[in-house]
Amino acid sequence: MKEEHKAIKDGWAIVRGHVVLASLATRVSLDLSGSLGGGWAVVDNDGRIRVNTAMSGEPVEWAWAFAHLLLHLGLGHIEGIADRVHDAACCVAVNRFSDVVRVGRPPIWLPEMPGGDEESLIERWRLTGVPPALLHCGTGGSGTCMYFVAGGRKPSYWTDLFAQGLVDAANASLEDAASSSGQALRRQHVWDRALSWFVSSYPLLGAVAAGLTLVDDPEISRAYGIRIAAVSATHGEVYINPHARLSPEEWRFVLAHEMLHAALRHDLRVDGRDHYLWNVACDYVVNGWLVDMGVGHIPEGALHDQRLAGLSAESVYDTLVTDLRRGRKLLTLGGVSSGDVLGDWLSEPSSVARRGSQRLPWDRPDRVGAVDLEDFYRRALTTGLEYHRQGRGLVPAGLEEEIRALAHPPLPWDVRLARWFDEHVPSLVPVRSYSRLSRRQAASPSIPRPGYFRPFSEVPRHTFGVVLDTSGTMSPALLGKALGAIASYAASRDVPAARVVFCDAAAYDAGYLPAAALSSRLRVRGRGGTVLQPGVTLLERAPDFPPDAPILIITDAACDVLRVRRPHAYLIPASARLPFPARGPVFPLT
């Protein structure tokens, strides 16, 4: 390594270690590819510092030059085409600020800096001219030390980073004061301030932000490969990678992203899909909404495609599965192949092994316990939407549609099951006939009118089959509640009898049982292991069972994989989950 290059890198290390300039320095790149012909270094609005490697200086002198250029960015001086008057006034302001920051030692002679801000100096010097001693008090030598490039970052991006550095410096001073007085003071990080902004200034997600807990444990981020952030909606926690260097606006975007994942319960809507691809699909949709609403700044590398605007997460997922290899390479805020939507599938051995840890993020010793946040998310989003519409701008149609859907909770399981019966087991429709007269109206007693009756027919009546799991894990309360509901539906649809098969490790055909028998004391057979496929096969091959009759499978979900070749549905406990993707509807029994 050349000696002058070593001095340059040592000076850059001094700047990166300064608490005020660290946020800016992490987003700036050094270009050591050649000389400039004069001066020490120059900077452009895209964050590239071109260094004159032909200059020879000590590390402290290079540190002063780099700090000078970073302060130009932090104070928002690069705003397009400028002239020498503008550049000289900005360099004066930076040099005055350098006396406060105190980074390095000036490599050039500096006169006493005049008072006044940049605008007043520019206004005065356009009339009187710039003093000769102040024409070249920057790092560009006889030329300018700032360049504007088209397509570069906006000045607000750098001013936000500089503001973050000033807040970090103030917090560090408070911590030093508290430690010297023997008092403990928790430092408020940039993500904490971003979360507080939602509570105080953004009503759409303010209530959601108030109910979430930020966990910035670096061990969790390292064990689960969390690149920036992840969320567990069930436990109301957002896991932050404290080593991620983002601006305050980018942290707002990230937290809003995770809050929408949690509030819209993307972890529960996976419904048998590939977890990571579903996470990627939800990221595209959520990021599109946040960009449209202008919430913060989208971080570099976040998933966003304008061609997917207006599509639902389910539609985007269907697009991704057409190219699985490309879809699995897309990067979420959680990391590669891990995702930022954490759910119960983390307890699967293969998933845990991939993440390299046996401890789930919420299995921390200091956790008090989790609560069900379903109702909280629903109330928080629906209430926040009403406040947001009173003056905080428009909400994308897709997001508003999903929030409106949350306002109508899912139908109870018995109502959904009744609708399934309406679709597959229609009740017998009575007809009118003069063979059975109705009561005559008093106004016209001489006019006979047809009455309703159910005609006799030798065609088999509507019926359905029931495969009842009678293994030892099925509780009597679950069996009684399920059979009682089925009996009431059968009676309401004039189903004379339902074909019932008890099944544990083998199938026991109970034949056709009338509705009254289902609701009374019923002697079940089995109470052994759980293999339900023989019961399904028995019904499908039974010659006296209609080929279009549906099958209802009642189980506790601790069963094998089932293959059913006719219309069917599952009735399982609300806390259970089938170990295979269900082709028919699943009704949670609560």
C-alpha positions in Angstrom: 0.0 0.0 0.0 1.3 3.5 -0.9 2.1 5.7 2.0 -0.2 8.5 0.9 -3.1 6.0 0.4 -2.5 4.7 3.9 -2.8 8.3 5.2 -6.0 8.8 3.3 -7.6 5.6 4.7 -6.5 6.5 8.2 -8.1 9.9 7.9 -11.3 8.4 6.6 -11.3 6.0 9.6 -11.1 9.1 11.9 -14.2 10.6 10.2 -16.2 7.3 10.3 -15.5 7.1 14.1 -16.9 10.6 14.8 -20.4 10.4 16.3 -21.8 13.4 14.3 -20.4 12.4 10.9 -20.7 8.6 11.2 -24.3 8.5 9.7 -23.1 10.4 6.7 -19.8 8.6 6.2 -21.5 5.2 6.1 -23.4 6.3 2.9 -20.5 7.9 1.1 -17.9 6.2 -1.1 -14.3 7.1 -1.7 -12.9 7.2 -5.2 -9.1 6.8 -5.2 -8.8 6.1 -9.0 -6.8 9.2 -9.9 -5.8 12.8 -9.3 -7.9 15.9 -9.7 -5.2 18.3 -10.9 -5.6 20.5 -7.8 -7.1 20.6 -4.4 -7.6 17.8 -1.9 -11.0 16.2 -2.7 -14.4 17.0 -4.1 -17.9 15.6 -3.5 -21.1 15.3 -5.5 -24.7 15.0 -4.4 -24.7 11.2 -5.0 -22.3 10.7 -2.2 -19.0 10.1 -4.1 -15.8 11.7 -2.9 -13.1 11.9 -5.5 -9.7 12.1 -3.8 -6.6 13.7 -5.2 -4.2 10.9 -4.5 -1.3 13.1 -5.7 -1.6 15.3 -2.5 0.5 14.4 0.4 -0.9 14.9 3.9 -1.2 13.5 7.3 -4.3 11.5 8.4 -5.6 14.4 10.5 -5.4 16.7 7.5 -7.3 14.2 5.3 -9.8 13.8 8.1 -10.4 17.6 8.1 -10.9 17.6 4.3 -13.4 14.7 4.4 -15.3 16.3 7.3 -15.5 19.5 5.2 -17.1 17.7 2.3 -19.5 15.7 4.5 -20.7 18.9 6.1 -21.5 20.3 2.7 -23.8 17.3 2.2 -25.3 17.4 5.7 -26.1 21.1 5.4 -27.8 20.6 2.0 -25.4 22.9 0.0 -25.4 20.8 -3.3 -28.7 21.9 -5.0 -28.0 22.2 -8.7 -26.0 24.8 -10.7 -24.1 27.2 -8.5 -21.4 29.8 -8.9 -18.2 30.8 -7.0 -20.2 33.2 -4.7 -22.4 30.4 -3.6 -19.5 28.0 -3.1 -17.5 30.5 -1.1 -20.4 31.3 1.2 -21.1 27.5 1.8 -17.4 26.9 2.5 -17.4 29.7 5.1 -20.5 28.2 6.8 -18.8 24.7 6.8 -15.6 26.1 8.2 -17.4 27.8 11.1 -19.2 24.5 11.8 -15.9 22.6 11.7 -14.7 24.6 14.7 -17.6 23.0 16.6 -17.2 19.5 15.2 -13.4 19.6 15.6 -12.3 16.8 13.3 -8.7 16.8 12.2 -6.5 19.8 11.3 -6.9 22.1 8.3 -4.2 21.4 5.7 -4.5 25.0 4.3 -4.3 28.4 5.9 -7.7 29.8 6.9 -8.5 33.4 7.6 -11.1 34.5 10.2 -14.5 33.5 9.0 -17.2 36.3 8.8 -20.5 36.0 10.5 -23.9 35.5 8.9 -25.6 32.5 7.2 -25.1 31.4 3.7 -28.0 33.4 2.2 -27.0 36.7 3.8 -23.3 36.2 2.7 -24.4 35.4 -0.9 -26.7 38.4 -1.0 -23.9 40.7 0.3 -21.1 39.3 -1.9 -23.1 39.5 -5.1 -23.0 43.3 -4.6 -19.5 43.7 -3.2 -17.6 40.6 -4.4 -16.1 37.8 -2.5 -13.0 38.7 -0.4 -9.9 37.2 -2.1 -8.8 35.4 1.1 -12.2 33.5 1.2 -12.3 32.5 -2.5 -10.4 29.2 -2.0 -11.1 28.2 1.6 -12.5 24.8 0.7 -10.9 21.5 -0.4 -11.2 22.0 -4.1 -8.1 24.2 -4.5 -8.7 26.9 -7.1 -11.9 25.2 -8.2 -15.1 24.2 -6.5 -15.3 21.4 -4.0 -19.0 20.5 -4.8 -20.4 19.0 -8.0 -24.0 18.4 -8.9 -24.8 15.2 -10.9 -28.2 14.5 -12.5 -30.0 11.6 -10.9 -28.2 11.9 -7.7 -29.7 11.9 -4.2 -31.9 14.8 -3.0 -30.4 17.2 -0.4 -33.0 16.1 2.1 -31.5 12.6 2.1 -28.2 13.9 3.4 -29.7 16.5 5.8 -31.7 13.7 7.5 -28.6 11.7 8.0 -26.8 14.7 9.4 -29.7 15.3 11.8 -29.5 11.7 12.9 -25.8 12.3 13.7 -26.5 15.4 15.7 -29.2 13.5 17.8 -26.7 10.6 18.3 -24.2 13.0 19.6 -26.7 14.6 22.0 -27.7 11.2 23.3 -24.0 10.2 23.7 -23.5 13.4 25.8 -26.5 12.6 27.9 -25.3 9.1 28.5 -21.9 10.4 29.5 -23.5 12.8 31.9 -25.8 10.1 33.3 -22.9 7.6 33.8 -20.8 10.2 35.6 -23.7 10.9 38.0 -24.3 7.2 38.5 -27.7 7.2 36.8 -28.7 4.8 34.0 -30.2 6.4 30.9 -31.4 4.3 28.0 -30.3 5.6 24.6 -33.2 6.3 22.2 -32.2 4.8 18.9 -33.3 6.1 15.5 -35.8 3.2 15.1 -37.3 4.2 18.5 -37.8 7.8 17.2 -39.3 6.5 14.0 -41.9 4.4 16.0 -42.7 7.5 18.1 -43.3 9.5 14.9 -46.1 7.0 13.9 -47.7 7.3 17.4 -47.7 11.1 17.3 -48.0 12.1 13.7 -49.4 9.3 11.5 -52.9 8.2 12.5 -53.3 5.4 10.1 -50.6 3.3 11.8 -50.4 5.2 15.1 -52.5 2.8 17.1 -50.7 -0.2 15.6 -47.3 1.3 16.5 -48.4 1.9 20.1 -49.2 -1.8 20.5 -46.0 -3.2 19.1 -42.7 -3.8 20.9 -39.3 -3.2 19.3 -36.7 -5.9 20.0 -33.2 -4.8 19.0 -31.3 -7.8 20.2 -28.3 -8.5 18.0 -28.2 -12.1 19.0 -31.7 -12.7 17.5 -30.8 -10.9 14.3 -27.6 -12.9 13.9 -29.2 -16.3 14.7 -32.1 -15.8 12.3 -30.2 -13.9 9.6 -32.4 -10.8 9.9 -31.0 -8.3 7.5 -33.0 -5.2 8.6 -36.2 -6.2 10.4 -38.8 -8.9 10.9 -42.1 -9.1 12.7 -44.2 -11.6 14.7 -47.8 -10.6 14.5 -48.9 -13.2 17.0 -46.5 -11.8 19.7 -46.7 -8.1 18.7 -42.9 -7.8 18.3 -40.8 -6.2 15.6 -37.2 -7.5 15.6 -34.6 -4.9 14.6 -31.1 -5.5 13.4 -29.2 -2.8 15.3 -26.3 -3.0 12.8 -28.4 -1.9 9.8 -27.5 1.7 8.9 -30.6 3.4 7.6 -31.7 7.0 7.6 -34.6 8.1 9.8 -36.9 8.2 6.7 -35.9 4.7 5.7 -36.6 3.4 9.3 -40.1 4.9 9.0 -40.6 3.0 5.8 -39.3 -0.3 7.3 -41.4 0.0 10.5 -44.5 0.9 8.4 -43.8 -2.2 6.3 -43.6 -4.5 9.3 -46.7 -3.0 10.9 -48.8 -3.6 7.8 -47.5 -7.2 7.7 -48.7 -7.7 11.3 -52.0 -5.8 11.1 -53.1 -7.5 7.9 -52.1 -10.9 9.3 -50.0 -12.0 6.4 -48.7 -14.8 8.6 -52.1 -16.4 8.8 -53.0 -15.9 5.2 -50.2 -18.2 3.9 -52.9 -21.0 3.6 -50.6 -23.8 2.4 -48.4 -21.6 0.1 -44.7 -21.5 0.1 -43.8 -19.3 3.1 -41.0 -17.4 1.5 -42.6 -16.8 -1.8 -45.8 -15.6 0.0 -43.6 -13.2 2.0 -42.1 -11.9 -1.2 -45.5 -11.4 -2.7 -46.7 -9.5 0.3 -43.6 -7.3 0.2 -44.3 -6.2 -3.3 -47.8 -5.2 -2.4 -47.0 -3.4 0.9 -44.0 -1.6 -0.6 -46.1 -0.3 -3.5 -48.7 1.1 -1.0 -46.1 2.8 1.1 -44.4 4.4 -2.0 -47.8 5.7 -3.2 -48.5 7.2 0.3 -45.0 8.7 0.6 -44.3 7.1 4.0 -40.5 7.6 4.5 -38.0 6.5 1.9 -37.8 3.0 0.5 -34.4 1.4 1.4 -32.0 0.2 -1.3 -32.7 -3.3 -2.5 -36.4 -3.4 -1.2 -38.8 -5.2 -3.5 -40.9 -2.8 -5.6 -42.2 -3.2 -9.1 -44.6 -0.6 -10.6 -46.0 -3.3 -13.0 -47.5 -5.1 -10.0 -49.5 -2.0 -8.8 -53.1 -2.7 -8.0 -52.6 -6.5 -7.7 -53.4 -8.4 -4.5 -50.8 -10.5 -2.7 -52.5 -13.7 -3.9 -52.2 -12.5 -7.6 -48.5 -11.6 -7.1 -47.9 -15.0 -5.6 -49.4 -16.7 -8.6 -47.0 -14.7 -10.8 -44.0 -15.6 -8.7 -44.6 -19.4 -8.7 -44.2 -19.4 -12.5 -40.5 -18.9 -11.9 -39.5 -20.4 -8.6 -35.8 -20.1 -9.1 -36.0 -16.3 -9.6 -38.6 -15.9 -6.8 -36.4 -17.6 -4.2 -33.5 -15.2 -5.0 -35.5 -12.1 -4.2 -34.4 -10.4 -1.0 -36.9 -9.4 1.7 -36.2 -7.1 4.7 -35.7 -10.2 6.8 -32.9 -11.6 4.6 -32.2 -14.3 2.0 -34.6 -17.3 2.2 -35.8 -16.3 5.7 -38.4 -13.6 5.2 -39.5 -10.9 7.6 -42.9 -12.4 8.4 -42.3 -14.8 11.3 -44.9 -17.4 12.1 -45.5 -20.8 13.7 -43.7 -22.6 10.9 -40.4 -21.6 12.6 -40.9 -24.6 14.9 -40.5 -27.0 12.0 -37.1 -28.7 12.2 -36.0 -27.9 8.7 -36.8 -24.2 9.1 -35.0 -24.0 12.4 -32.0 -25.8 11.1 -31.8 -23.4 8.2 -31.7 -20.4 10.5 -29.1 -22.1 12.7 -30.8 -21.7 16.1 -33.0 -23.8 18.3 -34.4 -20.7 20.1 -37.4 -18.8 18.6 -37.2 -15.0 18.8 -40.1 -14.8 21.2 -38.7 -17.6 23.5 -36.7 -15.0 25.5 -36.5 -15.4 29.3 -37.6 -11.8 29.8 -40.9 -12.2 27.9 -43.9 -12.0 30.1 -46.3 -13.8 27.7 -48.1 -13.3 24.4 -51.6 -12.1 23.9 -54.0 -12.5 21.0 -53.8 -9.3 19.0 -56.4 -10.1 16.4 -59.1 -7.7 17.6 -56.4 -5.1 18.4 -55.1 -5.1 14.8 -58.6 -4.9 13.4 -59.7 -1.9 15.6 -56.4 -0.1 15.2 -56.5 -0.2 11.4 -60.1 0.6 10.9 -60.0 3.5 13.4 -56.7 4.8 12.0 -58.2 4.8 8.5 -61.0 7.1 9.5 -58.6 9.5 11.2 -56.2 9.3 8.2 -58.9 10.3 5.7 -59.5 13.6 7.6 -56.4 15.3 6.2 -53.4 12.9 5.9 -53.7 12.2 2.2 -55.2 9.4 0.1 -54.9 5.7 0.8 -54.3 3.2 -2.1 -57.4 1.4 -3.1 -56.0 -2.0 -2.4 -55.0 -1.1 1.1 -58.3 0.5 1.9 -60.1 -2.5 0.6 -58.1 -4.8 2.9 -58.7 -2.6 5.9 -62.5 -2.5 5.1 -62.4 -6.3 4.9 -60.9 -6.4 8.4 -63.9 -4.4 9.7 -66.1 -7.4 9.0 -64.7 -10.3 11.0 -64.8 -13.9 9.6 -68.1 -15.6 9.8 -68.5 -18.1 12.7 -67.7 -21.7 11.8 -71.3 -22.9 12.1 -72.6 -20.2 9.7 -69.8 -21.1 7.1 -70.6 -24.7 7.5 -74.3 -24.0 6.9 -73.4 -22.2 3.7 -71.4 -25.3 2.6 -74.4 -27.4 3.3 -76.6 -25.0 1.2 -74.2 -25.4 -1.7 -73.7 -29.2 -1.6 -76.8 -30.6 0.2 -79.7 -28.5 -1.0 -83.0 -29.0 0.8 -85.9 -30.5 -1.0 -88.0 -27.8 -2.6 -91.8 -28.2 -2.0 -94.1 -27.7 -4.9 -97.7 -26.4 -5.2 -100.5 -28.7 -6.3 -104.3 -28.6 -6.4 -104.3 -32.2 -5.0 -103.5 -30.6 -1.7 -105.6 -27.4 -1.4 -104.6 -24.5 0.8 -106.8 -22.5 3.0 -109.2 -20.3 1.1 -109.1 -16.6 1.6 -112.0 -15.0 3.3 -112.4 -12.5 0.5 -112.8 -15.2 -2.1 -113.9 -18.4 -0.4 -115.1 -19.9 -3.7 -111.8 -19.9 -5.4 -109.6 -22.9 -4.6 -105.8 -22.4 -4.4 -103.0 -25.0 -4.6 -101.1 -25.9 -1.5 -97.5 -26.9 -0.8 -96.5 -30.5 -0.5 -93.3 -32.6 -1.0 -94.0 -35.2 -3.7 -93.1 -38.8 -3.1 -90.3 -40.1 -5.4 -88.4 -43.3 -5.6 -85.2 -41.3 -6.5 -82.8 -41.3 -3.6 -83.0 -38.2 -1.4 -80.1 -35.8 -0.8 -77.6 -37.0 1.7 -74.0 -36.6 2.7 -71.2 -38.7 4.3 -69.4 -38.2 7.6 -66.0 -39.6 8.3 -65.7 -39.3 12.1 -62.2 -39.5 13.7 -62.7 -41.7 16.7 -59.1 -42.0 17.7 -58.0 -41.6 21.3 -57.0 -37.9 20.8 -60.5 -36.8 20.0 -62.2 -35.4 23.0 -65.9 -36.3 23.8 -66.8 -32.6 23.9 -65.5 -32.1 20.4 -67.4 -35.1 19.1 -70.6 -34.0 20.7 -70.5 -30.4 19.4 -69.7 -31.5 15.9 -72.3 -34.2 15.7 -75.0 -31.9 17.2 -74.3 -29.2 14.5 -74.4 -31.8 11.7 -77.7 -33.2 13.1 -79.4 -29.8 13.1 -78.2 -29.0 9.5 -79.4 -32.4 8.3 -82.9 -31.8 9.8 -83.2 -28.3 8.4 -82.5 -29.7 4.9 -84.9 -32.6 5.1 -82.0 -35.1 4.9 -83.5 -38.4 6.2 -80.2 -39.9 7.0 -76.5 -39.3 6.7 -73.9 -42.0 6.0 -71.5 -42.2 8.9 -68.2 -44.0 9.1 -66.2 -44.2 12.3 -62.4 -44.4 11.7 -59.4 -44.7 13.9 -56.8 -47.1 12.6 -59.5 -48.9 10.6 -62.9 -48.0 9.2 -66.2 -48.9 10.9 -69.3 -48.4 8.7 -72.2 -47.3 10.8 -74.5 -47.1 7.8 -77.2 -44.4 7.3 -78.1 -42.8 10.6 -81.1 -40.4 10.9 -80.7 -36.9 12.3 -82.3 -37.8 15.6 -79.7 -40.6 16.1 -76.8 -38.1 15.5 -78.0 -35.7 18.1 -78.8 -38.3 20.8 -76.5 -40.7 22.6 -74.4 -42.4 19.9 -72.2 -45.3 20.5 -68.9 -44.8 18.6 -66.3 -47.3 17.7 -62.6 -47.0 17.6 -60.6 -44.9 20.1 -57.3 -46.2 18.7 -54.8 -44.7 16.3 -55.5 -42.2 13.5 -55.6 -43.4 9.8 -58.6 -41.8 8.1 -58.0 -42.7 4.5 -59.8 -46.1 4.8 -62.9 -44.3 5.9 -62.8 -42.0 2.9 -62.1 -44.9 0.5 -65.1 -46.9 2.0 -67.5 -44.0 1.3 -66.2 -43.4 -2.2 -66.5 -47.1 -3.2 -69.8 -47.8 -1.4 -72.5 -48.7 -4.0 -75.3 -47.3 -2.0 -73.7 -43.9 -1.5 -74.6 -41.4 -4.3 -71.6 -40.4 -6.5 -72.3 -36.7 -6.1 -72.8 -36.7 -2.3 -70.2 -34.6 -0.4 -68.1 -35.9 2.5 -67.6 -34.0 5.8 -64.4 -35.1 7.7 -64.4 -34.4 11.4 -60.9 -34.7 13.0 -58.5 -33.1 15.4 -56.0 -32.7 12.6 -53.6 -35.2 14.0 -54.1 -37.4 11.0 -52.3 -38.7 7.9 -52.5 -37.2 4.4 -55.9 -37.6 2.9 -56.8 -38.0 -0.8 -60.5 -37.3 -1.5 -61.9 -37.4 -5.0 -65.3 -35.8 -4.5 -66.5 -32.5 -2.8 -65.5 -32.5 0.8 -64.8 -30.3 3.8 -62.9 -30.5 7.1 -64.2 -29.7 10.6 -61.2 -29.3 13.0 -60.5 -27.5 16.3 -59.7 -23.8 15.9 -56.2 -24.3 17.5 -55.3 -27.2 15.1 -53.8 -27.1 11.6 -53.9 -29.9 9.0 -50.5 -31.3 8.2 -51.2 -31.1 4.5 -52.7 -28.5 2.0 -56.4 -29.0 2.1 -58.3 -29.0 -1.3 -61.7 -28.5 0.4 -62.8 -25.8 2.8 -61.6 -26.0 6.5 -64.0 -25.0 9.2 -62.4 -24.2 12.6 -64.6 -25.5 15.4 -64.5 -23.0 18.3 
